[in-house]
Amino acid sequence: MSQSKSQLIKLPIAGGGLTDYTLSGRAPIEAPAVPLKGRIAFSAAHVVCDPLAAAEPLLGAAVDWQATMAYRHHLWSLGLAVAEAMDTAQRGMGLDWLRAKELIGLSLAEAASVGGRIACGAGTDQLAPGPQVTIEQVIRAYEEQCEYIESRGGQVILMASRALAAIAKSPEDYEQVYGTILRQVSRPVILHWLGDMFDPALAGYWGSRDIGTAMSVCLRIIEANRDKVDGIKISLLDADKEVQMRRRLPCGVRMYTGDDFNYPELIQGDEYGYSDALLGIFDAIAPVAAAAIHALDEGDAAGYQALFAPTVPLSRHIFQRPTYAYKTGIVFMAYLNGHQNHFRMLGAAEGARSIVHLSELFRLADGAGLLAQPELAARRMKQVLTLAGIEQ
């Protein structure tokens, strides 16, 4: 078979029908093997499920620990930090606290073995949200998870709590919970404000559905505990709101962008400041993300923008509504790029996106130089298409 024939793929398109697609031939982007200096760049990392486990996907989490740890080493090798056991790892959507504990323990040990930076998500997911939960139980749940992470030398990312969102009656409830936890932690934490587009159960977080009011409550908590807050990640997919909050943060408290739509401009910043990064999309675009931030370190703003620009349509596609299904695209990218040998997920979440969606993802990734081994990616894309009834 000729190379051109092997690179021709029949892709489905929106509205029905097929189109012939030929790989762009664009060389994959490679990141320089140097530390990143000007920005802290966390990639939230996905987990690799064990497709051979006998456990039913909808009933239990079976993780391939070797492949999962290998992917973290890949991220560290690029100079990125790892944000562990976050929503990108299907936390609360396939990965429960029992498995998250195991994941955190293993990842902290692996990070220490190579000097990789890591921070780990602490939440309250050992509680089933509902009116039976008390504020005191939420506090104890947070305490348990924070203690587990810190006792193993890890930095805490204080995740938003579904249980707290379900029972809080006022902003004061949030101030009580967060104030209690922040007074106890041994080192500064990263707070996480996750918008309801990522998790509908978190609507009205900080005690208000009005973003401006909620932001003021959150800032009040940070100001009262500023020596215990390294920074805050906000995931609202609203660049203006992030910049507004960034400019109101106390001196020394970092803004970590969680905006998977507008990250290039937010990381680059303006005359008043910039955002560091803690992004799920960095899992899928890790080499380009590292290369772009390296360009920024070198003062090459044009190179930075040129590297990131083609990734934005891909990211917006992966994170399109329903936003919480983005994890399917993240894992699909890892499969295409050879970081795992199957396209299966915890909770059978590989089925959360259509074959049309995955086909467009493939095309956008190719155009952005994000297919590390284009021939392998094309072969795997064809296999997925064939299983969907599209013969190649």
N, C-alpha and C positions, 0 to 999 in steps of 0.2 A: 504494500500500500504506500502510495506517495505521501510525503510529508503534508502537502496541501490537503489531500484527501483525509488524512488522519486528524487534521485540525479543523475539519468542517463538521459542525454540529447543528442538528436540527433543534431549535429552541421554540417552545410555545410562546405565544404572545398574548397580551391581554385582549379580550374580545374574541378569542378563538383563532385557530390556525397556527401554522408553523412558519418559521423563517430560518434560512440558512445563515449560520454565523461562523466566521473564520477567526481564529485567534489573532489578536492584534500583532503578535510578534514583539511586543514591548518587553524589554529585559526587566526582570524583577529588580526592585529597589533593594539595595543592601545598605545596612547602617554601618558607619565607621565603628571600629572596635575601640572606642574611647568612652570614658565616663561622661555623662551629661552634667553640665555645670550650672546653667542659668535658670533652669526650672526643675522642680521636683515633678517627676512623671510616674504616677502609679498607673498600672494596668490592672483593673479588676480581672480576675482569671477564672476561666470556666473549668469545670470538672469533666473528666472522661468517664463515661459509664462503662461497666463491664457487660458486654453484650452476651457473654456466655453464661452469666449467672442464671440460676434457676428461679430466682425471685421474680415475681410478677412486677413489671415496670410501674404499674399504678399503685402497688402496695408497699414497695420497699426500695431503698436506694442501694444499688450495688455499684461500687466505684472501682475503676481500674486505677489503683494507686500508683503503679509504676508509670503509666502514661500521663497521669495527672501531674505527678512530680516532674516528669521530663519537660512538660510544657512550662512549668515555672522556671526551670533552669534555662529554657529558651528565652524567656522574658528577661531574666537577670543577665544573660549573655549579651543582650542588646543595650544594657545600661538602664533598663526600666526597673522600677520598684513594683512589688506585687501587693495588691489589695486582696486579701484572702477571705474566703467564706462570705462574700457579698452576694447581692442578687444575681450577678453574672454567673456565680457558681450554683444558681438555682436554689439559693437559700430561701427556705419557706415555700418553694415551688418544686419540690423533689428532694431537696437536701434538708434533713431535719437537724436538730441540735446535736443528737448523738453522733451522726456522721460528720457534722461540722466540727465537733471537738476533735475527732480523729484527723480530719483534714488540717485543722489548725496546728495540731501537735506535730504532724509530719512536716508541714511546710515550714514551721519555725526551725525545726532541726535542719532541714535542707538549706534554708537561708543562712543559718549560722555556718554551715559547711563551706559556703562559697562567698560569704560576706555580702549576701544580697539583702537589699532593704525590703522590709515587709511590714505591713500593718494588717490587723485582723478584725473582722466584724464581730462585735458583741451586741446581742439583741435580747429579746425575751421570748424566743420561739419555743421554749420548753413549756410555755403557757398556751392554752387554747383560748383565743380571744372570746370574750363574752361578758355579760353583766355580772357573772359570779366572781370575776377577778377583782381584786382590790389594789389600791395604789401601793400598799405595802408588799403585795406579791410581785408587782411589777418591779419594784426596787430590788427585792431579793433576787429576782431572775436576772436583772442586769448585773447585780453584784457577783452572782455565780459565774457568769460568762466573763466579766472583766477580770475577776480573780484568776480564772483559768488561763487567760491570755497573758496577763502580767506575770504570773508565777513561772511562766516559761520564757520570759524575757521579751515578750511581744508588745508592740504598741497597739492600743485599742482604737478601732473605729467604732464610735458609738452609733449604732444603727437606729433608725426609727422603729418604734414599737407598735405593732398592730394592736396588741393588748391594751396599751396606753391610749391609743387613738379611740378604741372602742368604749372606754370608761371615763375618760377625762371630761370634766364638766366645765372647766375654765382654764385660762392660761396659767393660773396659779398651780394647777395640778402638774403641768409640765415643769414649771419652775421648781416645785418640790422634788420631783423625781430626778431631774437633771442636776439640780443643785446638790442633792444627796450623793449621787454617783460621782460627780466631779470633785467633790471634797475628799472622796476616798481614794481616787486613782493615784498611782505613784508617779506617773509621768503624763505630760500633756497628751490629750486624745484628739482625734479628728471627729468632729460631729458630722452627721449625715442627714440632710434634709431631702428625702425622696418624695418627689411629686406623685400625685395620685394617678398620673398617666402610666407610671411604672407599677404602682400597686394601689388599686382602688380603695383598699382597706385603710389607706393612710390619708384619705380626704379630710380636710379640716385640721391638719396637724398644727401644733403649737396653739390650738384652741380657737382657730378662726379659718373660715374658707376664703377670707379676703387676704390676698398675698401680702399686701402692705402691712396689715395688722399682724399677721403671723410673723413676718420678718422682724417687726419691732419686738415681739415677744422673744424670738430667738436671739436677737442682738442683746436684749436685756440679760438673758441667761449667760451669754458669752462675756459681757462686760462684768458681771458679778463673779465670774470664775475665770478671768482671762489668763491667769497663770497656769491653769489646767487645760487650756484649749490651744492645741497646735494650730488648728484651722478648722474650716467647715467646708464640706462638699455639698453643693446644692445641685439637685437634678430636677430642674423645672423646665428645661428646654426653652428658656427665655433669656436671651443675652442681656437685654436691658435690665431685667430684675437682678441678674447676677452682678452686673456692674454697679447698680445702685447699692447693693448690699456690700460689695467689695469696698466701696469708698466709705462705708460707715463702720467697717470693722475696726476694733481697737488696734493700735500700733503693735506689730509683732504677730498678729493672728492672720494666718494665711487663708486665702480663698482657693479652694481646689475646685476647678470647674468639673461639673458632671454633665455638662451640656453637650450631648452627642450630635447636636445640629450645628453649633456655632463655635466649636473648640478652637479653630485656628486663630480667630480674631481675639478670643478671650485669653488664650495663652500668650499671644504676642503682646497684648496689652495696649495701653495708651499713655499719655503723659502723666496720668495719675496713678498708674499701677498696672499690674497684670495678675492673671490667675495661674497657679500651678495646676496640675492635672491629676484627676482620679477618675478614669474613664473606662467604661465597658468596651467602647469601640477600639481602644488601644489593643485589646486582646486580638482583634481581627486584623489590625493594620500595624502591628508592632514594629516591623522593620522600617516602614515609612515614618511612623511617629518618631522613632529614635533618630532617623536621618534628618527629619525636619527640625527637631529640637537641637540637634548638633549644628545644623546650619544657622539657627538663631544664636547659638553660643558663639559662632564664628562671625557674627555680625552680618550674615548674608540673608537679609530680609526677603529679597526676591526669591532666593533658593528655597527658603522656608515656605513661602506662599506657593511656589510651584509644586513642591512636594505634597503639601497638604490638600491643595485645591481639588485634585481628582478623587480624593478620599471622601469628600463631603457628600456628593451624591450617593455614594455607596452607604455611608453612615446613615443618611436620612432614609434611605431605602430599608436598611436593616432595622431601624428604629421607628418605622412607620406604624400607625395604629393597627392592631392593639400593641402598644409600645412594649408591654411586658413579654411579648413573643420574640423580642429581639435576640434572646438567647439561642434560638434555633439558627439564626443567621451566623452568630458567633461560632457555634460548633460546626456548622457547615463549612465555614472558611477553614477551620482547623483540619477538617476532613479533606478538603480540596488540596490543602498544602502539605499533606502527609504527616501531620502531627498526631493523627490517630487513624487506625485502619478500618474504621466503620463510621457510619452516620446514624448512631443511636444515642438517645439521651435519657437521663433520669425522667421518670414519669411519662415516657413515650412522647416527649415534647418535640421530637423531630417532625411530628405531624402537625405542628402548630402553624406552619407556613405552606402555601400552595406551591406546586411545581412551577407555576408562572413566576411567583416571587423568587424562588431559588434560581431560576434561569436568568432573571434580570440581575440578581446578585452576582452570578458568575460573569456576566458580561461587564458589569461595572468594576468588578475586581480585576478582570483582565485589563481593562482600560487604565486602571490606576497603578499598574505594575505590581499587583499584590498576589499574583500567582507565582509562588516560589519555584515550582516545577510545572510549567505550562502543560507539558505532555501528560504528566500524571493527573493534573487537574482536569484536563479534557477527558481523559479516560474515565475518571471517576464521575464526572458530570454525565457522561453518556450512560454509565451504569444506572445512575439515579433516574435518568430520563426513561431508560428502558423499563425499569420497574414501574414507572408511571404510565406505561403503555405507549411510549413514543419510541418506536424502533429507529435505530441509527443506521 
